[in-house]
Amino acid sequence: VQAGLNADHELIQSGPYRLVRHPIYASMLALFLATGLLLTPWLRLGIALTIFLIGQETRVHAEERLLIARFGKQYEDYRKRVWAYVPCIR
């Protein structure tokens, strides 16, 4: 599935978006880790987490390229101020 923007797309910076730029990806990572820690042997979890993060980072970078193209400096400033989807990692 390819990332895209609607013509009326707005840059939201309130609610969960004031804490992380991609709250859906943050919640997916949290669910993945919680389930993995409960049910998966460490080695398999490490391998699966690596694959998951590669896919997630690929998607985040694709979306951010679109957002920078659409919102320019406004998004760059937001990006400098707010974490991507893991607190303390921009």
PDB file with one MODEL, atoms N, CA, C and O in Angstrom:
MODEL        1
ATOM      1  N   VAL A   1       0.852  -1.175   0.000  1.00  0.00           N
ATOM      2  CA  VAL A   1       0.000   0.000   0.000  1.00  0.00           C
ATOM      3  C   VAL A   1       0.896   1.236   0.000  1.00  0.00           C
ATOM      4  O   VAL A   1       1.831   1.348   0.792  1.00  0.00           O
ATOM      5  N   GLN A   2       0.588   2.150  -0.900  1.00  0.00           N
ATOM      6  CA  GLN A   2       1.404   3.348  -1.054  1.00  0.00           C
ATOM      7  C   GLN A   2       0.849   4.486  -0.211  1.00  0.00           C
ATOM      8  O   GLN A   2      -0.365   4.677  -0.130  1.00  0.00           O
ATOM      9  N   ALA A   3       1.748   5.241   0.417  1.00  0.00           N
ATOM     10  CA  ALA A   3       1.341   6.386   1.223  1.00  0.00           C
ATOM     11  C   ALA A   3       0.878   7.510   0.311  1.00  0.00           C
ATOM     12  O   ALA A   3       1.375   7.655  -0.806  1.00  0.00           O
ATOM     13  N   GLY A   4      -0.067   8.298   0.784  1.00  0.00           N
ATOM     14  CA  GLY A   4      -0.558   9.424   0.004  1.00  0.00           C
ATOM     15  C   GLY A   4      -1.224  10.458   0.888  1.00  0.00           C
ATOM     16  O   GLY A   4      -1.521  10.203   2.055  1.00  0.00           O
ATOM     17  N   LEU A   5      -1.455  11.630   0.315  1.00  0.00           N
ATOM     18  CA  LEU A   5      -2.121  12.727   1.016  1.00  0.00           C
ATOM     19  C   LEU A   5      -3.378  13.121   0.262  1.00  0.00           C
ATOM     20  O   LEU A   5      -3.416  13.076  -0.968  1.00  0.00           O
ATOM     21  N   ASN A   6      -4.395  13.503   0.997  1.00  0.00           N
ATOM     22  CA  ASN A   6      -5.602  14.049   0.383  1.00  0.00           C
ATOM     23  C   ASN A   6      -5.388  15.524   0.087  1.00  0.00           C
ATOM     24  O   ASN A   6      -4.501  16.153   0.664  1.00  0.00           O
ATOM     25  N   ALA A   7      -6.190  16.075  -0.803  1.00  0.00           N
ATOM     26  CA  ALA A   7      -6.071  17.489  -1.166  1.00  0.00           C
ATOM     27  C   ALA A   7      -6.309  18.402   0.042  1.00  0.00           C
ATOM     28  O   ALA A   7      -5.701  19.468   0.139  1.00  0.00           O
ATOM     29  N   ASP A   8      -7.182  17.993   0.954  1.00  0.00           N
ATOM     30  CA  ASP A   8      -7.504  18.824   2.118  1.00  0.00           C
ATOM     31  C   ASP A   8      -6.738  18.413   3.381  1.00  0.00           C
ATOM     32  O   ASP A   8      -7.130  18.775   4.490  1.00  0.00           O
ATOM     33  N   HIS A   9      -5.662  17.671   3.215  1.00  0.00           N
ATOM     34  CA  HIS A   9      -4.866  17.179   4.332  1.00  0.00           C
ATOM     35  C   HIS A   9      -4.296  18.354   5.137  1.00  0.00           C
ATOM     36  O   HIS A   9      -3.765  19.304   4.562  1.00  0.00           O
ATOM     37  N   GLU A  10      -4.410  18.284   6.467  1.00  0.00           N
ATOM     38  CA  GLU A  10      -3.881  19.309   7.363  1.00  0.00           C
ATOM     39  C   GLU A  10      -2.816  18.689   8.261  1.00  0.00           C
ATOM     40  O   GLU A  10      -2.858  17.495   8.559  1.00  0.00           O
ATOM     41  N   LEU A  11      -1.873  19.505   8.684  1.00  0.00           N
ATOM     42  CA  LEU A  11      -0.835  19.045   9.605  1.00  0.00           C
ATOM     43  C   LEU A  11      -1.351  19.219  11.029  1.00  0.00           C
ATOM     44  O   LEU A  11      -1.413  20.335  11.545  1.00  0.00           O
ATOM     45  N   ILE A  12      -1.716  18.118  11.651  1.00  0.00           N
ATOM     46  CA  ILE A  12      -2.232  18.131  13.024  1.00  0.00           C
ATOM     47  C   ILE A  12      -1.053  18.015  13.985  1.00  0.00           C
ATOM     48  O   ILE A  12      -0.198  17.143  13.831  1.00  0.00           O
ATOM     49  N   GLN A  13      -1.018  18.897  14.972  1.00  0.00           N
ATOM     50  CA  GLN A  13       0.071  18.882  15.954  1.00  0.00           C
ATOM     51  C   GLN A  13      -0.459  18.838  17.386  1.00  0.00           C
ATOM     52  O   GLN A  13       0.284  19.103  18.331  1.00  0.00           O
ATOM     53  N   SER A  14      -1.722  18.509  17.547  1.00  0.00           N
ATOM     54  CA  SER A  14      -2.324  18.446  18.881  1.00  0.00           C
ATOM     55  C   SER A  14      -2.713  17.001  19.198  1.00  0.00           C
ATOM     56  O   SER A  14      -2.557  16.104  18.369  1.00  0.00           O
ATOM     57  N   GLY A  15      -3.216  16.798  20.403  1.00  0.00           N
ATOM     58  CA  GLY A  15      -3.597  15.447  20.822  1.00  0.00           C
ATOM     59  C   GLY A  15      -2.361  14.564  20.878  1.00  0.00           C
ATOM     60  O   GLY A  15      -1.305  15.015  21.323  1.00  0.00           O
ATOM     61  N   PRO A  16      -2.468  13.309  20.432  1.00  0.00           N
ATOM     62  CA  PRO A  16      -1.308  12.421  20.476  1.00  0.00           C
ATOM     63  C   PRO A  16      -0.175  12.891  19.568  1.00  0.00           C
ATOM     64  O   PRO A  16       0.977  12.507  19.767  1.00  0.00           O
ATOM     65  N   TYR A  17      -0.495  13.719  18.572  1.00  0.00           N
ATOM     66  CA  TYR A  17       0.517  14.220  17.634  1.00  0.00           C
ATOM     67  C   TYR A  17       1.451  15.252  18.271  1.00  0.00           C
ATOM     68  O   TYR A  17       2.452  15.629  17.662  1.00  0.00           O
ATOM     69  N   ARG A  18       1.148  15.701  19.457  1.00  0.00           N
ATOM     70  CA  ARG A  18       2.079  16.598  20.143  1.00  0.00           C
ATOM     71  C   ARG A  18       3.168  15.798  20.854  1.00  0.00           C
ATOM     72  O   ARG A  18       4.193  16.359  21.240  1.00  0.00           O
ATOM     73  N   LEU A  19       2.955  14.492  21.030  1.00  0.00           N
ATOM     74  CA  LEU A  19       3.939  13.620  21.685  1.00  0.00           C
ATOM     75  C   LEU A  19       4.782  12.843  20.678  1.00  0.00           C
ATOM     76  O   LEU A  19       5.996  12.720  20.843  1.00  0.00           O
ATOM     77  N   VAL A  20       4.140  12.322  19.642  1.00  0.00           N
ATOM     78  CA  VAL A  20       4.831  11.572  18.580  1.00  0.00           C
ATOM     79  C   VAL A  20       4.203  11.918  17.239  1.00  0.00           C
ATOM     80  O   VAL A  20       3.004  12.186  17.159  1.00  0.00           O
ATOM     81  N   ARG A  21       5.021  11.913  16.175  1.00  0.00           N
ATOM     82  CA  ARG A  21       4.514  12.251  14.853  1.00  0.00           C
ATOM     83  C   ARG A  21       3.671  11.141  14.250  1.00  0.00           C
ATOM     84  O   ARG A  21       2.827  11.400  13.392  1.00  0.00           O
ATOM     85  N   HIS A  22       3.890   9.913  14.689  1.00  0.00           N
ATOM     86  CA  HIS A  22       3.188   8.759  14.130  1.00  0.00           C
ATOM     87  C   HIS A  22       2.603   7.902  15.262  1.00  0.00           C
ATOM     88  O   HIS A  22       3.133   6.832  15.562  1.00  0.00           O
ATOM     89  N   PRO A  23       1.522   8.362  15.886  1.00  0.00           N
ATOM     90  CA  PRO A  23       0.984   7.623  17.035  1.00  0.00           C
ATOM     91  C   PRO A  23       0.462   6.231  16.679  1.00  0.00           C
ATOM     92  O   PRO A  23       0.481   5.341  17.529  1.00  0.00           O
ATOM     93  N   ILE A  24       0.005   6.023  15.464  1.00  0.00           N
ATOM     94  CA  ILE A  24      -0.463   4.684  15.084  1.00  0.00           C
ATOM     95  C   ILE A  24       0.712   3.713  15.078  1.00  0.00           C
ATOM     96  O   ILE A  24       0.589   2.583  15.550  1.00  0.00           O
ATOM     97  N   TYR A  25       1.852   4.154  14.542  1.00  0.00           N
ATOM     98  CA  TYR A  25       3.027   3.283  14.537  1.00  0.00           C
ATOM     99  C   TYR A  25       3.547   3.056  15.952  1.00  0.00           C
ATOM    100  O   TYR A  25       4.043   1.973  16.262  1.00  0.00           O
ATOM    101  N   ALA A  26       3.440   4.054  16.801  1.00  0.00           N
ATOM    102  CA  ALA A  26       3.840   3.892  18.203  1.00  0.00           C
ATOM    103  C   ALA A  26       2.987   2.827  18.878  1.00  0.00           C
ATOM    104  O   ALA A  26       3.504   1.991  19.619  1.00  0.00           O
ATOM    105  N   SER A  27       1.684   2.855  18.624  1.00  0.00           N
ATOM    106  CA  SER A  27       0.807   1.858  19.243  1.00  0.00           C
ATOM    107  C   SER A  27       1.038   0.472  18.654  1.00  0.00           C
ATOM    108  O   SER A  27       0.962  -0.525  19.372  1.00  0.00           O
ATOM    109  N   MET A  28       1.319   0.398  17.351  1.00  0.00           N
ATOM    110  CA  MET A  28       1.630  -0.906  16.742  1.00  0.00           C
ATOM    111  C   MET A  28       2.884  -1.497  17.359  1.00  0.00           C
ATOM    112  O   MET A  28       2.937  -2.696  17.636  1.00  0.00           O
ATOM    113  N   LEU A  29       3.906  -0.656  17.578  1.00  0.00           N
ATOM    114  CA  LEU A  29       5.141  -1.132  18.203  1.00  0.00           C
ATOM    115  C   LEU A  29       4.878  -1.592  19.637  1.00  0.00           C
ATOM    116  O   LEU A  29       5.393  -2.628  20.057  1.00  0.00           O
ATOM    117  N   ALA A  30       4.092  -0.840  20.381  1.00  0.00           N
ATOM    118  CA  ALA A  30       3.771  -1.221  21.758  1.00  0.00           C
ATOM    119  C   ALA A  30       3.030  -2.555  21.813  1.00  0.00           C
ATOM    120  O   ALA A  30       3.346  -3.409  22.641  1.00  0.00           O
ATOM    121  N   LEU A  31       2.054  -2.733  20.940  1.00  0.00           N
ATOM    122  CA  LEU A  31       1.322  -4.005  20.897  1.00  0.00           C
ATOM    123  C   LEU A  31       2.231  -5.164  20.489  1.00  0.00           C
ATOM    124  O   LEU A  31       2.158  -6.256  21.052  1.00  0.00           O
ATOM    125  N   PHE A  32       3.082  -4.906  19.504  1.00  0.00           N
ATOM    126  CA  PHE A  32       4.024  -5.929  19.051  1.00  0.00           C
ATOM    127  C   PHE A  32       4.928  -6.365  20.203  1.00  0.00           C
ATOM    128  O   PHE A  32       5.106  -7.559  20.445  1.00  0.00           O
ATOM    129  N   LEU A  33       5.497  -5.386  20.912  1.00  0.00           N
ATOM    130  CA  LEU A  33       6.404  -5.707  22.019  1.00  0.00           C
ATOM    131  C   LEU A  33       5.679  -6.402  23.168  1.00  0.00           C
ATOM    132  O   LEU A  33       6.189  -7.374  23.725  1.00  0.00           O
ATOM    133  N   ALA A  34       4.503  -5.914  23.522  1.00  0.00           N
ATOM    134  CA  ALA A  34       3.756  -6.521  24.630  1.00  0.00           C
ATOM    135  C   ALA A  34       3.408  -7.972  24.316  1.00  0.00           C
ATOM    136  O   ALA A  34       3.598  -8.856  25.152  1.00  0.00           O
ATOM    137  N   THR A  35       2.905  -8.211  23.125  1.00  0.00           N
ATOM    138  CA  THR A  35       2.552  -9.577  22.737  1.00  0.00           C
ATOM    139  C   THR A  35       3.800 -10.444  22.635  1.00  0.00           C
ATOM    140  O   THR A  35       3.820 -11.583  23.102  1.00  0.00           O
ATOM    141  N   GLY A  36       4.831  -9.892  22.023  1.00  0.00           N
ATOM    142  CA  GLY A  36       6.064 -10.653  21.860  1.00  0.00           C
ATOM    143  C   GLY A  36       6.707 -11.028  23.180  1.00  0.00           C
ATOM    144  O   GLY A  36       7.169 -12.155  23.356  1.00  0.00           O
ATOM    145  N   LEU A  37       6.736 -10.085  24.103  1.00  0.00           N
ATOM    146  CA  LEU A  37       7.346 -10.367  25.405  1.00  0.00           C
ATOM    147  C   LEU A  37       6.570 -11.423  26.184  1.00  0.00           C
ATOM    148  O   LEU A  37       7.151 -12.178  26.964  1.00  0.00           O
ATOM    149  N   LEU A  38       5.271 -11.474  25.974  1.00  0.00           N
ATOM    150  CA  LEU A  38       4.455 -12.468  26.679  1.00  0.00           C
ATOM    151  C   LEU A  38       4.529 -13.857  26.055  1.00  0.00           C
ATOM    152  O   LEU A  38       4.478 -14.860  26.767  1.00  0.00           O
ATOM    153  N   LEU A  39       4.648 -13.922  24.732  1.00  0.00           N
ATOM    154  CA  LEU A  39       4.433 -15.191  24.045  1.00  0.00           C
ATOM    155  C   LEU A  39       5.605 -15.754  23.257  1.00  0.00           C
ATOM    156  O   LEU A  39       5.566 -16.914  22.848  1.00  0.00           O
ATOM    157  N   THR A  40       6.634 -14.966  23.038  1.00  0.00           N
ATOM    158  CA  THR A  40       7.659 -15.373  22.079  1.00  0.00           C
ATOM    159  C   THR A  40       9.014 -15.570  22.750  1.00  0.00           C
ATOM    160  O   THR A  40       9.401 -14.778  23.609  1.00  0.00           O
ATOM    161  N   PRO A  41       9.738 -16.622  22.364  1.00  0.00           N
ATOM    162  CA  PRO A  41      11.113 -16.774  22.848  1.00  0.00           C
ATOM    163  C   PRO A  41      11.970 -15.576  22.407  1.00  0.00           C
ATOM    164  O   PRO A  41      11.732 -14.998  21.347  1.00  0.00           O
ATOM    165  N   TRP A  42      12.951 -15.214  23.216  1.00  0.00           N
ATOM    166  CA  TRP A  42      13.752 -14.009  22.995  1.00  0.00           C
ATOM    167  C   TRP A  42      14.368 -13.930  21.610  1.00  0.00           C
ATOM    168  O   TRP A  42      14.306 -12.878  20.973  1.00  0.00           O
ATOM    169  N   LEU A  43      14.955 -15.005  21.129  1.00  0.00           N
ATOM    170  CA  LEU A  43      15.628 -14.992  19.831  1.00  0.00           C
ATOM    171  C   LEU A  43      14.628 -14.691  18.710  1.00  0.00           C
ATOM    172  O   LEU A  43      14.885 -13.852  17.847  1.00  0.00           O
ATOM    173  N   ARG A  44      13.517 -15.367  18.732  1.00  0.00           N
ATOM    174  CA  ARG A  44      12.493 -15.130  17.704  1.00  0.00           C
ATOM    175  C   ARG A  44      11.939 -13.716  17.790  1.00  0.00           C
ATOM    176  O   ARG A  44      11.686 -13.078  16.768  1.00  0.00           O
ATOM    177  N   LEU A  45      11.754 -13.234  19.001  1.00  0.00           N
ATOM    178  CA  LEU A  45      11.272 -11.862  19.170  1.00  0.00           C
ATOM    179  C   LEU A  45      12.277 -10.866  18.596  1.00  0.00           C
ATOM    180  O   LEU A  45      11.887  -9.898  17.945  1.00  0.00           O
ATOM    181  N   GLY A  46      13.546 -11.094  18.831  1.00  0.00           N
ATOM    182  CA  GLY A  46      14.579 -10.210  18.294  1.00  0.00           C
ATOM    183  C   GLY A  46      14.584 -10.188  16.777  1.00  0.00           C
ATOM    184  O   GLY A  46      14.705  -9.126  16.167  1.00  0.00           O
ATOM    185  N   ILE A  47      14.455 -11.347  16.174  1.00  0.00           N
ATOM    186  CA  ILE A  47      14.416 -11.432  14.712  1.00  0.00           C
ATOM    187  C   ILE A  47      13.162 -10.740  14.178  1.00  0.00           C
ATOM    188  O   ILE A  47      13.228  -9.942  13.243  1.00  0.00           O
ATOM    189  N   ALA A  48      12.030 -11.057  14.784  1.00  0.00           N
ATOM    190  CA  ALA A  48      10.765 -10.453  14.339  1.00  0.00           C
ATOM    191  C   ALA A  48      10.766  -8.941  14.548  1.00  0.00           C
ATOM    192  O   ALA A  48      10.263  -8.200  13.703  1.00  0.00           O
ATOM    193  N   LEU A  49      11.323  -8.482  15.659  1.00  0.00           N
ATOM    194  CA  LEU A  49      11.392  -7.050  15.932  1.00  0.00           C
ATOM    195  C   LEU A  49      12.255  -6.341  14.893  1.00  0.00           C
ATOM    196  O   LEU A  49      11.915  -5.246  14.444  1.00  0.00           O
ATOM    197  N   THR A  50      13.355  -6.954  14.514  1.00  0.00           N
ATOM    198  CA  THR A  50      14.223  -6.368  13.490  1.00  0.00           C
ATOM    199  C   THR A  50      13.468  -6.200  12.173  1.00  0.00           C
ATOM    200  O   THR A  50      13.524  -5.138  11.553  1.00  0.00           O
ATOM    201  N   ILE A  51      12.771  -7.234  11.752  1.00  0.00           N
ATOM    202  CA  ILE A  51      11.989  -7.173  10.508  1.00  0.00           C
ATOM    203  C   ILE A  51      10.887  -6.131  10.629  1.00  0.00           C
ATOM    204  O   ILE A  51      10.669  -5.345   9.708  1.00  0.00           O
ATOM    205  N   PHE A  52      10.201  -6.121  11.749  1.00  0.00           N
ATOM    206  CA  PHE A  52       9.121  -5.164  11.993  1.00  0.00           C
ATOM    207  C   PHE A  52       9.638  -3.731  11.907  1.00  0.00           C
ATOM    208  O   PHE A  52       9.022  -2.889  11.253  1.00  0.00           O
ATOM    209  N   LEU A  53      10.764  -3.447  12.562  1.00  0.00           N
ATOM    210  CA  LEU A  53      11.311  -2.086  12.578  1.00  0.00           C
ATOM    211  C   LEU A  53      11.807  -1.651  11.201  1.00  0.00           C
ATOM    212  O   LEU A  53      11.671  -0.481  10.843  1.00  0.00           O
ATOM    213  N   ILE A  54      12.369  -2.557  10.436  1.00  0.00           N
ATOM    214  CA  ILE A  54      12.784  -2.213   9.074  1.00  0.00           C
ATOM    215  C   ILE A  54      11.566  -1.797   8.251  1.00  0.00           C
ATOM    216  O   ILE A  54      11.602  -0.783   7.555  1.00  0.00           O
ATOM    217  N   GLY A  55      10.503  -2.571   8.330  1.00  0.00           N
ATOM    218  CA  GLY A  55       9.277  -2.234   7.610  1.00  0.00           C
ATOM    219  C   GLY A  55       8.671  -0.926   8.093  1.00  0.00           C
ATOM    220  O   GLY A  55       8.234  -0.101   7.290  1.00  0.00           O
ATOM    221  N   GLN A  56       8.645  -0.744   9.389  1.00  0.00           N
ATOM    222  CA  GLN A  56       8.052   0.465   9.950  1.00  0.00           C
ATOM    223  C   GLN A  56       8.871   1.706   9.589  1.00  0.00           C
ATOM    224  O   GLN A  56       8.300   2.740   9.242  1.00  0.00           O
ATOM    225  N   GLU A  57      10.183   1.616   9.666  1.00  0.00           N
ATOM    226  CA  GLU A  57      11.042   2.745   9.303  1.00  0.00           C
ATOM    227  C   GLU A  57      10.892   3.094   7.826  1.00  0.00           C
ATOM    228  O   GLU A  57      10.890   4.270   7.462  1.00  0.00           O
ATOM    229  N   THR A  58      10.768   2.087   6.982  1.00  0.00           N
ATOM    230  CA  THR A  58      10.560   2.320   5.551  1.00  0.00           C
ATOM    231  C   THR A  58       9.281   3.110   5.333  1.00  0.00           C
ATOM    232  O   THR A  58       9.263   4.067   4.560  1.00  0.00           O
ATOM    233  N   ARG A  59       8.228   2.719   6.002  1.00  0.00           N
ATOM    234  CA  ARG A  59       6.940   3.400   5.871  1.00  0.00           C
ATOM    235  C   ARG A  59       7.011   4.826   6.426  1.00  0.00           C
ATOM    236  O   ARG A  59       6.506   5.754   5.794  1.00  0.00           O
ATOM    237  N   VAL A  60       7.620   5.013   7.576  1.00  0.00           N
ATOM    238  CA  VAL A  60       7.734   6.333   8.188  1.00  0.00           C
ATOM    239  C   VAL A  60       8.497   7.283   7.261  1.00  0.00           C
ATOM    240  O   VAL A  60       8.081   8.423   7.058  1.00  0.00           O
ATOM    241  N   HIS A  61       9.608   6.813   6.703  1.00  0.00           N
ATOM    242  CA  HIS A  61      10.395   7.679   5.818  1.00  0.00           C
ATOM    243  C   HIS A  61       9.612   8.044   4.554  1.00  0.00           C
ATOM    244  O   HIS A  61       9.697   9.178   4.082  1.00  0.00           O
ATOM    245  N   ALA A  62       8.863   7.108   4.011  1.00  0.00           N
ATOM    246  CA  ALA A  62       8.048   7.405   2.828  1.00  0.00           C
ATOM    247  C   ALA A  62       6.993   8.458   3.157  1.00  0.00           C
ATOM    248  O   ALA A  62       6.790   9.397   2.388  1.00  0.00           O
ATOM    249  N   GLU A  63       6.330   8.303   4.285  1.00  0.00           N
ATOM    250  CA  GLU A  63       5.302   9.267   4.684  1.00  0.00           C
ATOM    251  C   GLU A  63       5.906  10.635   4.971  1.00  0.00           C
ATOM    252  O   GLU A  63       5.324  11.663   4.623  1.00  0.00           O
ATOM    253  N   GLU A  64       7.068  10.645   5.604  1.00  0.00           N
ATOM    254  CA  GLU A  64       7.677  11.929   5.944  1.00  0.00           C
ATOM    255  C   GLU A  64       8.140  12.685   4.697  1.00  0.00           C
ATOM    256  O   GLU A  64       8.083  13.914   4.669  1.00  0.00           O
ATOM    257  N   ARG A  65       8.592  11.977   3.678  1.00  0.00           N
ATOM    258  CA  ARG A  65       8.943  12.646   2.418  1.00  0.00           C
ATOM    259  C   ARG A  65       7.723  13.353   1.835  1.00  0.00           C
ATOM    260  O   ARG A  65       7.827  14.479   1.350  1.00  0.00           O
ATOM    261  N   LEU A  66       6.575  12.695   1.881  1.00  0.00           N
ATOM    262  CA  LEU A  66       5.333  13.310   1.397  1.00  0.00           C
ATOM    263  C   LEU A  66       4.958  14.536   2.231  1.00  0.00           C
ATOM    264  O   LEU A  66       4.569  15.568   1.685  1.00  0.00           O
ATOM    265  N   LEU A  67       5.074  14.420   3.535  1.00  0.00           N
ATOM    266  CA  LEU A  67       4.706  15.524   4.420  1.00  0.00           C
ATOM    267  C   LEU A  67       5.639  16.718   4.270  1.00  0.00           C
ATOM    268  O   LEU A  67       5.197  17.865   4.338  1.00  0.00           O
ATOM    269  N   ILE A  68       6.917  16.457   4.070  1.00  0.00           N
ATOM    270  CA  ILE A  68       7.865  17.547   3.840  1.00  0.00           C
ATOM    271  C   ILE A  68       7.550  18.236   2.514  1.00  0.00           C
ATOM    272  O   ILE A  68       7.582  19.463   2.421  1.00  0.00           O
ATOM    273  N   ALA A  69       7.246  17.443   1.498  1.00  0.00           N
ATOM    274  CA  ALA A  69       6.905  18.028   0.196  1.00  0.00           C
ATOM    275  C   ALA A  69       5.648  18.884   0.284  1.00  0.00           C
ATOM    276  O   ALA A  69       5.539  19.906  -0.393  1.00  0.00           O
ATOM    277  N   ARG A  70       4.709  18.471   1.108  1.00  0.00           N
ATOM    278  CA  ARG A  70       3.429  19.186   1.214  1.00  0.00           C
ATOM    279  C   ARG A  70       3.500  20.392   2.155  1.00  0.00           C
ATOM    280  O   ARG A  70       2.995  21.464   1.824  1.00  0.00           O
ATOM    281  N   PHE A  71       4.124  20.223   3.322  1.00  0.00           N
ATOM    282  CA  PHE A  71       4.088  21.261   4.359  1.00  0.00           C
ATOM    283  C   PHE A  71       5.411  22.003   4.549  1.00  0.00           C
ATOM    284  O   PHE A  71       5.454  22.993   5.279  1.00  0.00           O
ATOM    285  N   GLY A  72       6.480  21.553   3.915  1.00  0.00           N
ATOM    286  CA  GLY A  72       7.760  22.253   3.932  1.00  0.00           C
ATOM    287  C   GLY A  72       8.303  22.546   5.319  1.00  0.00           C
ATOM    288  O   GLY A  72       8.405  21.655   6.162  1.00  0.00           O
ATOM    289  N   LYS A  73       8.652  23.812   5.546  1.00  0.00           N
ATOM    290  CA  LYS A  73       9.285  24.250   6.804  1.00  0.00           C
ATOM    291  C   LYS A  73       8.405  23.964   8.022  1.00  0.00           C
ATOM    292  O   LYS A  73       8.916  23.638   9.093  1.00  0.00           O
ATOM    293  N   GLN A  74       7.101  24.083   7.863  1.00  0.00           N
ATOM    294  CA  GLN A  74       6.189  23.812   8.977  1.00  0.00           C
ATOM    295  C   GLN A  74       6.392  22.377   9.480  1.00  0.00           C
ATOM    296  O   GLN A  74       6.434  22.144  10.688  1.00  0.00           O
ATOM    297  N   TYR A  75       6.520  21.416   8.553  1.00  0.00           N
ATOM    298  CA  TYR A  75       6.725  20.031   8.965  1.00  0.00           C
ATOM    299  C   TYR A  75       8.151  19.821   9.486  1.00  0.00           C
ATOM    300  O   TYR A  75       8.361  19.076  10.443  1.00  0.00           O
ATOM    301  N   GLU A  76       9.126  20.478   8.856  1.00  0.00           N
ATOM    302  CA  GLU A  76      10.511  20.359   9.330  1.00  0.00           C
ATOM    303  C   GLU A  76      10.628  20.824  10.778  1.00  0.00           C
ATOM    304  O   GLU A  76      11.291  20.172  11.585  1.00  0.00           O
ATOM    305  N   ASP A  77       9.994  21.940  11.113  1.00  0.00           N
ATOM    306  CA  ASP A  77      10.009  22.433  12.499  1.00  0.00           C
ATOM    307  C   ASP A  77       9.328  21.447  13.440  1.00  0.00           C
ATOM    308  O   ASP A  77       9.831  21.177  14.531  1.00  0.00           O
ATOM    309  N   TYR A  78       8.203  20.917  13.026  1.00  0.00           N
ATOM    310  CA  TYR A  78       7.473  19.922  13.810  1.00  0.00           C
ATOM    311  C   TYR A  78       8.340  18.677  14.004  1.00  0.00           C
ATOM    312  O   TYR A  78       8.393  18.110  15.095  1.00  0.00           O
ATOM    313  N   ARG A  79       9.006  18.270  12.952  1.00  0.00           N
ATOM    314  CA  ARG A  79       9.859  17.088  12.987  1.00  0.00           C
ATOM    315  C   ARG A  79      11.027  17.257  13.963  1.00  0.00           C
ATOM    316  O   ARG A  79      11.419  16.303  14.634  1.00  0.00           O
ATOM    317  N   LYS A  80      11.575  18.455  14.039  1.00  0.00           N
ATOM    318  CA  LYS A  80      12.679  18.726  14.966  1.00  0.00           C
ATOM    319  C   LYS A  80      12.216  18.727  16.419  1.00  0.00           C
ATOM    320  O   LYS A  80      12.996  18.441  17.327  1.00  0.00           O
ATOM    321  N   ARG A  81      10.960  19.046  16.630  1.00  0.00           N
ATOM    322  CA  ARG A  81      10.404  19.222  17.970  1.00  0.00           C
ATOM    323  C   ARG A  81       9.792  17.944  18.552  1.00  0.00           C
ATOM    324  O   ARG A  81       9.799  17.757  19.768  1.00  0.00           O
ATOM    325  N   VAL A  82       9.267  17.070  17.700  1.00  0.00           N
ATOM    326  CA  VAL A  82       8.470  15.930  18.168  1.00  0.00           C
ATOM    327  C   VAL A  82       9.096  14.609  17.719  1.00  0.00           C
ATOM    328  O   VAL A  82       9.570  14.493  16.589  1.00  0.00           O
ATOM    329  N   TRP A  83       9.095  13.628  18.602  1.00  0.00           N
ATOM    330  CA  TRP A  83       9.641  12.308  18.293  1.00  0.00           C
ATOM    331  C   TRP A  83       8.842  11.627  17.195  1.00  0.00           C
ATOM    332  O   TRP A  83       7.664  11.923  16.996  1.00  0.00           O
ATOM    333  N   ALA A  84       9.490  10.712  16.483  1.00  0.00           N
ATOM    334  CA  ALA A  84       8.812   9.988  15.390  1.00  0.00           C
ATOM    335  C   ALA A  84       7.719   9.074  15.957  1.00  0.00           C
ATOM    336  O   ALA A  84       6.533   9.384  15.837  1.00  0.00           O
ATOM    337  N   TYR A  85       8.102   7.972  16.563  1.00  0.00           N
ATOM    338  CA  TYR A  85       7.105   7.086  17.184  1.00  0.00           C
ATOM    339  C   TYR A  85       7.642   6.409  18.432  1.00  0.00           C
ATOM    340  O   TYR A  85       6.903   5.720  19.137  1.00  0.00           O
ATOM    341  N   VAL A  86       8.925   6.602  18.707  1.00  0.00           N
ATOM    342  CA  VAL A  86       9.531   6.091  19.936  1.00  0.00           C
ATOM    343  C   VAL A  86      10.061   7.287  20.708  1.00  0.00           C
ATOM    344  O   VAL A  86      10.922   8.006  20.200  1.00  0.00           O
ATOM    345  N   PRO A  87       9.575   7.522  21.915  1.00  0.00           N
ATOM    346  CA  PRO A  87      10.081   8.661  22.696  1.00  0.00           C
ATOM    347  C   PRO A  87      11.602   8.627  22.800  1.00  0.00           C
ATOM    348  O   PRO A  87      12.213   7.570  22.961  1.00  0.00           O
ATOM    349  N   CYS A  88      12.184   9.802  22.703  1.00  0.00           N
ATOM    350  CA  CYS A  88      13.637  10.031  22.776  1.00  0.00           C
ATOM    351  C   CYS A  88      14.363   9.697  21.483  1.00  0.00           C
ATOM    352  O   CYS A  88      15.583   9.851  21.425  1.00  0.00           O
ATOM    353  N   ILE A  89      13.670   9.249  20.447  1.00  0.00           N
ATOM    354  CA  ILE A  89      14.299   8.994  19.151  1.00  0.00           C
ATOM    355  C   ILE A  89      13.573   9.816  18.105  1.00  0.00           C
ATOM    356  O   ILE A  89      12.389   9.591  17.853  1.00  0.00           O
ATOM    357  N   ARG A  90      14.257  10.756  17.498  1.00  0.00           N
ATOM    358  CA  ARG A  90      13.651  11.620  16.493  1.00  0.00           C
ATOM    359  C   ARG A  90      13.759  10.986  15.137  1.00  0.00           C
ATOM    360  O   ARG A  90      13.304  11.561  14.149  1.00  0.00           O
TER     361      ARG A  90
ENDMDL
END
